[in-house]
């Protein structure tokens, strides 16, 4: 499956709203997960589980260990999908 | 008791810090040299080490009391030692954990990750089987859950660090996540210290005019699943329970201020 970065972003906005009750209007690409959106490391694990609908397989936990902003998550997912395409 | 002068108490305070450092080093050495090499299971070593820590904490807070640095109410041991319970407490001063440690010889503490990296405390934390809070993801949560499922007691300070502002309970959601996944009861402990001392960013010699009085008040046991909508995603449940706990503490501490003299050690209706 191929997704554009914008599609990935919209998907993340939905997950944040559904899973963590985060108002979709407050989610910007530059928003920081921990400081601005109050996402902790346990939430990050749930986020990875929810991202599976995009990524098919579970993203490795390490791929989110260093992310700071929503944009970083988008990049991580995008990179993961690219690798998958090349691998296939 | 004779009230000692402030310069005397500042000296006593300095002595306390030195005793703490020396004592912690000594305990680490003793446990590493004596308990670690014994042919015991790791569980037995954890128990012995916790017993040593409990005794040291018990002695230490009494030493501080003898030095006229603090006073404290009798600690409700029964509330702190219920098997399969998650004990949580607010975090005001450098020595809060010692009061709980002095009364809980069996409990597993969740400790600051810095302590598990510090060469002086790392060995002790490992031997005591305490859980460092440094793991990214679910590591901490899963270790705590395992202890609770085996009917152990876990002690957590959900603020993660000493409070910056009095009366504000900035709990992180780890405690709520642990309790929701096991369904175990939470025993909330409200620690108060009047006048406040040994706070974050407070200099050690900046001690109050009179000895601080510490009180550990056991609030009513919380059944976590009663305060969340279980049909919602786990992240939202954890937020709801954490919000409930913050409110519980804010209300309990507000009533505390007006009942300064009463020493309610019994579990209280919050």
Interface residues (C-beta under 8 A of the other chain):
Chain A: X18 X19 X20 X21 X40 X41 X42 X43 X44 X45 X46 X61 X65
Chain B: X135 X136 X137 X138 X141 X172 X173 X174 X177 X233 X234 X235 X236 X238 X239
